[in-house]
Amino acid sequence: MMSTAKVTLAIALFASVVSLSGCGNTIRGVGADTANAVDATQDAGRKVERAAR
């Protein structure tokens, strides 16, 4: 049978893995949002350039 310390350690490791996987999704989301902002800025710049012609 597992000791209380081992069970506590297993629960702590599981909680850590779950927390870190959530951070990975957040970082990916920030990267996607940044890429979308760059695309929108470039599109706006092209529209301004075409309007100035």
GIFENWO-V761661 format. One record per residue. NEAR is the number of other C-alpha atoms within 8 Angstrom. Layout:
BEGIN
near->NEAR
near->NEAR
END
This chain:
BEGIN
near->2
near->5
near->6
near->6
near->6
near->8
near->9
near->8
near->8
near->8
near->8
near->8
near->8
near->8
near->8
near->8
near->8
near->8
near->8
near->8
near->8
near->8
near->8
near->8
near->8
near->8
near->8
near->8
near->8
near->8
near->8
near->8
near->8
near->8
near->8
near->8
near->8
near->8
near->8
near->8
near->8
near->8
near->8
near->8
near->8
near->8
near->8
near->8
near->8
near->7
near->6
near->5
near->4
END
